[in-house]
């Protein structure tokens, strides 16, 4: 069965760094675009970063540009989000998302908490 297992979240001080990882299984990872979203209570879901199946296209939401780096390793079925220069406004639950470019299939991770606080 399909699984997206996130890790690397937690508490970090402003200006610090975290690296989120999402380990995928149960589907053709190399055919799926991978995305990171985040959400805080009272606000809508925000796209943080996206990466195409072969890493030929990588994009970021406005709040992530210049600070976050999205990457993937298809041999390991793994996508990572390196987050630097973190700010309190980055505090949110971060979700890993997989979207099949060749069909309607879409999968979500359970979400992982990132808290930026001194």
KOLLUMDO-919602 format. One record per residue: residue number from 1; x, y, z of N, C-alpha, C in turn; residue in three letters. Coordinates in steps of 0.001 Angstrom, whole numbers, plus 500000, padded with zeros to 6 digits. Layout:
BEGIN
PT   nr    n_c1    n_c2    n_c3   ca_c1   ca_c2   ca_c3    c_c1    c_c2    c_c3  rest
PT  NUM       X       Y       Z       X       Y       Z       X       Y       Z   ALA
...
# end
This chain:
BEGIN
PT   nr    n_c1    n_c2    n_c3   ca_c1   ca_c2   ca_c3    c_c1    c_c2    c_c3  rest
PT    1  500822  498811  500000  500000  500000  500000  500869  501257  500000   UNK
PT    2  500257  502357  499592  500978  503604  499449  501312  504183  500817   UNK
PT    3  502546  504659  500943  502966  505353  502148  503856  506528  501791   UNK
PT    4  503627  507641  502453  504512  508795  502438  504842  509095  503895   UNK
PT    5  506069  508838  504282  506486  508938  505674  507435  510114  505820   UNK
PT    6  507013  511109  506568  507776  512332  506740  508616  512262  508012   UNK
PT    7  509748  512943  507982  510626  513009  509140  511419  514308  509085   UNK
PT    8  512052  514651  510193  512940  515800  510240  512350  517063  510825   UNK
PT    9  511086  517043  511191  510483  518217  511786  510888  518385  513240   UNK
PT   10  510344  519418  513853  510630  519668  515245  510737  521145  515551   UNK
PT   11  511429  521446  516626  511598  522811  517125  512974  523333  516758   UNK
PT   12  513017  524545  516227  514274  525184  515859  514180  526670  516179   UNK
PT   13  515316  527277  516494  515349  528708  516781  515321  529527  515498   UNK
PT   14  514817  530757  515568  514867  531624  514384  516284  531730  513830   UNK
PT   15  516390  531668  512510  517677  531672  511850  518285  530299  511665   UNK
PT   16  517716  529302  512287  518234  527956  512186  517751  527219  510955   UNK
PT   17  518098  525940  510894  517802  525118  509731  517178  523795  510139   UNK
PT   18  516359  523266  509256  515815  521924  509367  515805  521298  507983   UNK
PT   19  515902  519984  507956  515790  519248  506710  514654  518240  506846   UNK
PT   20  513589  518458  506095  512473  517528  506057  512715  516479  504982   UNK
PT   21  512335  515251  505279  512424  514172  504314  511084  513467  504217   UNK
PT   22  510815  512928  503047  509594  512172  502795  509982  510904  502057   UNK
PT   23  509799  509772  502705  510115  508477  502127  508850  507865  501547   UNK
PT   24  508904  507497  500270  507740  507002  499550  507852  505510  499289   UNK
PT   25  506705  504841  499288  506658  503428  498947  505263  503084  498444   UNK
PT   26  505176  502003  497679  503891  501509  497229  503374  502094  495928   UNK
PT   27  504171  502912  495255  503776  503471  493969  505024  503820  493165   UNK
PT   28  504810  504210  491909  505931  504492  491007  506447  505899  491263   UNK
PT   29  507302  506005  492252  507788  507299  492715  508373  508144  491583   UNK
PT   30  509149  507536  490705  509847  508290  489668  508909  508860  488610   UNK
PT   31  507639  508485  488613  506653  509012  487680  505855  510166  488280   UNK
PT   32  506019  510409  489566  505211  511388  490281  505972  512685  490514   UNK
PT   33  505284  513793  490288  505757  515060  490814  505573  515064  492325   UNK
PT   34  506502  515693  493020  506445  515767  494478  506317  517222  494906   UNK
PT   35  505507  517438  495916  505218  518787  496388  505257  518823  497908   UNK
PT   36  505610  519989  498423  505485  520278  499843  504460  521387  500031   UNK
PT   37  503551  521178  500966  502579  522176  501369  502711  522408  502873   UNK
PT   38  502189  523533  503323  502127  523777  504755  500810  524464  505097   UNK
PT   39  500412  524311  506358  499144  524874  506797  499218  525223  508276   UNK
PT   40  498647  526364  508621  498507  526768  510014  497021  526928  510303   UNK
PT   41  496610  526793  511574  495195  526966  511895  494675  528325  511464   UNK
PT   42  493517  528332  510833  492899  529566  510400  493355  530073  509052   UNK
PT   43  494302  529379  508429  494771  529775  507112  494647  528606  506143   UNK
PT   44  494560  528931  504877  494501  527914  503856  495843  527248  503619   UNK
PT   45  495801  526142  502939  497011  525410  502612  497861  526203  501623   UNK
PT   46  499161  526240  501851  500097  527003  501035  501116  526070  500409   UNK
PT   47  501331  526210  499116  502370  525439  498453  503738  526009  498795   UNK
PT   48  504638  525149  499198  505981  525546  499586  506988  525273  498473   UNK
PT   49  506934  524085  497889  507916  523699  496885  507374  522560  496049   UNK
PT   50  507864  522454  494813  507487  521387  493900  508710  520941  493123   UNK
PT   51  508708  519670  492719  509801  519138  491921  509234  518096  490971   UNK
PT   52  509634  518164  489715  509137  517271  488684  509798  515906  488802   UNK
PT   53  509281  514895  488100  509808  513528  488275  511310  513385  488072   UNK
PT   54  511874  514057  487068  513301  513948  486779  514098  515139  487301   UNK
PT   55  513519  515934  488172  514162  517110  488762  514508  518172  487728   UNK
PT   56  513835  518141  486575  514096  519138  485548  513416  520467  485842   UNK
PT   57  512379  520437  486676  511675  521647  487064  511513  521660  488571   UNK
PT   58  511998  522711  489205  511867  522895  490646  511323  524296  490868   UNK
PT   59  510286  524407  491655  509676  525697  491906  509361  525847  493378   UNK
PT   60  509155  527107  493796  508923  527423  495196  507819  528452  495334   UNK
PT   61  507114  528379  496441  506234  529460  496797  507033  530697  497167   UNK
PT   62  506364  531838  497134  507074  533100  497361  507793  533133  498705   UNK
PT   63  507189  532583  499734  507785  532649  501061  509024  531776  501200   UNK
PT   64  509218  530823  500294  510329  529892  500384  511517  530264  499509   UNK
PT   65  511322  531122  498537  512373  531447  497586  513599  532026  498277   UNK
PT   66  514761  531478  497927  516013  531952  498474  516389  531335  499791   UNK
PT   67  515494  530601  500428  515764  530004  501732  515639  528486  501740   UNK
PT   68  514736  527952  500938  514469  526514  500925  514999  525894  499638   UNK
PT   69  515401  524625  499728  515876  523887  498575  515191  522526  498524   UNK
PT   70  514512  522251  497429  513788  521006  497222  514624  520079  496341   UNK
PT   71  514700  518807  496710  515458  517848  495925  514826  516468  496057   UNK
PT   72  515219  515561  495165  514713  514198  495233  515780  513228  494759   UNK
PT   73  515671  512003  495240  516547  510917  494844  515644  509760  494452   UNK
PT   74  515463  509562  493156  514530  508542  492696  515009  507125  493009   UNK
PT   75  516314  506927  493109  516838  505613  493458  516479  505228  494885   UNK
PT   76  516273  506219  495743  515925  505978  497138  514466  506261  497454   UNK
PT   77  513684  506663  496455  512277  507039  496675  512167  508073  497793   UNK
PT   78  512949  509115  497686  513060  510090  498761  513037  511505  498204   UNK
PT   79  512264  512365  498841  512259  513784  498531  512609  514539  499806   UNK
PT   80  513384  515610  499664  513859  516361  500818  513618  517845  500611   UNK
PT   81  513420  518535  501715  513277  519986  501710  514233  520548  502748   UNK
PT   82  515304  521170  502273  516256  521832  503151  515754  523239  503428   UNK
PT   83  515543  523558  504684  514986  524837  505082  516024  525587  505909   UNK
PT   84  516473  526718  505389  517461  527555  506057  516848  528902  506414   UNK
PT   85  517519  529617  507296  517078  530951  507712  515619  530952  508134   UNK
PT   86  515264  529997  508950  513868  529834  509339  513386  530991  510204   UNK
PT   87  512142  531327  510019  511493  532422  510715  510274  531902  511468   UNK
PT   88  509823  532627  512499  508611  532184  513198  507423  531992  512269   UNK
PT   89  507358  532764  511200  506259  532640  510241  506280  531321  509476   UNK
PT   90  507386  530591  509540  507462  529277  508913  506821  528184  509757   UNK
PT   91  506432  528502  510971  505791  527523  511834  504496  527037  511199   UNK
PT   92  504381  525733  511029  503223  525150  510360  503344  523636  510404   UNK
PT   93  502285  522974  509984  502344  521559  509675  502687  521426  508195   UNK
PT   94  503732  520683  507904  504207  520504  506543  503778  519143  506020   UNK
PT   95  503253  519125  504800  502726  517916  504184  503493  517569  502917   UNK
PT   96  503808  516312  502766  504380  515765  501548  503259  515286  500638   UNK
PT   97  503329  515639  499367  502297  515311  498393  502933  514705  497145   UNK
PT   98  502314  513662  496620  502748  513022  495385  501620  513094  494363   UNK
PT   99  501937  513536  493151  500938  513680  492095  501435  513003  490831   UNK
PT  100  500639  512061  490317  500974  511351  489094  500769  512271  487897   UNK
PT  101  501826  512531  487155  501716  513381  485970  500976  512696  484822   UNK
PT  102  500819  511380  484878  500192  510624  483801  498786  510154  484136   UNK
PT  103  498255  510557  485264  496930  510144  485663  496447  510919  486868   UNK
PT  104  495302  510521  487410  494690  511283  488506  495185  510945  489901   UNK
PT  105  496045  509960  490046  496452  509522  491381  497171  510634  492129   UNK
PT  106  496844  510768  493406  497462  511757  494273  497484  511212  495696   UNK
PT  107  498606  511389  496381  498766  510860  497721  499318  511935  498636   UNK
PT  108  499005  511788  499925  499425  512750  500937  500073  512057  502120   UNK
PT  109  501087  512692  502672  501631  512263  503937  500761  512722  505087   UNK
PT  110  501129  512307  506278  500322  512605  507461  500537  514019  507989   UNK
PT  111  501582  514680  507551  501941  515993  508050  502933  515900  509193   UNK
PT  112  503819  516895  509269  504816  516937  510329  504970  518373  510810   UNK
PT  113  505071  518535  512116  505113  519861  512720  506507  520469  512622   UNK
PT  114  506558  521724  512198  507760  522544  512261  507436  523769  513101   UNK
PT  115  508201  523983  514155  507997  525123  515039  509282  525927  515114   UNK
PT  116  509199  527202  514785  510345  528108  514822  510093  529108  515942   UNK
PT  117  510856  528989  517008  510615  529805  518186  511882  529893  519025   UNK
PT  118  512084  531038  519658  513227  531217  520529  512888  530816  521959   UNK
# end
